[in-house]
């Protein structure tokens, strides 16, 4: 839903109802995850997607109907021989979709949700599937209601997915701040990596100790450019609690006096990815230096070096694609193998239904 908030908010403020479809559960090889959303404006314009194209036309019509009537409903789309190229999912998966009308009366919590997402504050939006009532949980006081005190009391922030609260099905959409990508080394490869990191939805920081190279003008895609020694900056961010298990760290400095100290710090943090650029010879030398610094084999084995997948990359942009491909593969458990050389489902996430209270 994050992707459609910027479209929904102006419609909401104008008082013009919009239609909203949200994927609440998926099974098998579904094209988009739970939480994916599509909004249809009062003028018929569309933002977002629930299936990557397979059932968009059918969901569009449901949104238009909800926009006009105000009645919420759920719909399920799967595959069958006679509808696979009509309103079925050609991928072979199944999705459940909640369709509702969005306006100040039906969704008064929308501006507060948009503000939390904009400010990078955690938020959880709980929506009843039978009548589309909402309860918004942020770091402020709860806003809205699921219609009963016992349901509101049972709601807990932070768990994404479909839940059963008492006798009611509720979908919880969890909005976390964007994960961080920190790129160390103000190089042309860093500029390309910052661009693709931003494209993937990361909050990107470029850090380098050399002020002549670390400038916002050289890295327009970065959210922040920091002039500091990499290891000193990383230690400070970790101590402040701004590094978590979704953070990815890319060391592109090519200089032992920069990369060894920052890697010594990085490999002792609970982060999603630590990668370092360099040749095989550089990697061997770097590993020796890190061993001498006291890192254990288990810590060293977390290092992706040389970083990236083997794509035959030559340019900084191609190298950035290689780095991003490795990060995505590790994040979702991909093999990095060509899909044409594999069998079985393309999407292997299985069913995302969460029925915990």
Steps between C-alpha positions, in 0.01 A plus 500: 500500500798729551521547121147641467494736799624797299213450253233436764574802719409778249175320415421464870572869566275605212217296651474289184459126575755256359506123478773297667585133448750332735643149474431339838625145436687306233549133424751319279670703226314828546648793306490760778515467880238570762472875546530583130233753408326671211306825527243631254430872510171683450614582146569134424879530521699213651794480739675181609438136417373185671615239251747646255230507231321164523176610666533878500196555274271295725631668815461840333131433450463388862665822614267707284205314650624558857566864418139543393324286763726535803466128571817307584547147368764233459577310181727208421680444172666177395554315174278278290519382141221721374593818682880498515520772237186678616493575870715215627862499613712354223781442750301223669463674836202623695440836664231634731418869460312743723324779308376811682406863448742764629371843605509715818195325641612141433873542563567797733833344603660539154684833556651376827616182325651699214679729746652206689623340178637833375687559827641147512312406817375142548127456451252214479161535332245236596194462277194283557423293195123502549442875519841667441518676837851612584722522806832683460783428744800734502731646762214740578163402647297240305264650246174347378334179612424150379149544639536322836712563806617138518627513140683827557659358817616186318665696218879502511730705279775357286356173365429515127231276357155356547396435859203362685403727790222329692235426237620762248756481218733800501779593261800670660719708271830577668688809384864511604752771408687413180799271555839666486775458245833651600759527225855564613727665244413801285573337165327466164395149605352649817296748294352219291435286810328795672271540199393137492471488880259792490308330218461189720354708782801534730584814692849551357796660676839550334791541742861593426771677699605715202288819480607579144333178379212459748266773377122501444558617143689181416234279660159650421326162551623466859279608788809606694868559427727486804860613530657281767724200541281200410566298815441799724171584329380138512581467870311820573194389303500159669530655845206728420282201402478602135636167369275193494471156346368646171804725447734428209860622502705533180871575538634637172807687621781281358730623778597287802524799730131567436348159430667282764389710802144538371475128418631414845205695641243389240560127536422520871162664442165329443440623144353343188804529274865600506677515165838630396641574156839381384696235317558146627845612611352798685249269665774264624702790637191654659401171666850463644487851642157438651619173653792686654249752638334217693199406288391136521438280195124516556514879483721497192267258324228766507706716265400504132832567332534563216144628530229442241389219271696382199328695222812580304457865604744758365360848555411656837132469408532132412694443821224670697247261343723211606514630859126560512431154357699337781323708765155412361590130468618483860200695624248263344696175492560501125765280343632751248450235230339582165127430529501328163735241650276421798172318562220562746328819616668833429363648823560260787362700790201268548189614681535827693189460716570581866224395739678581824311718749 
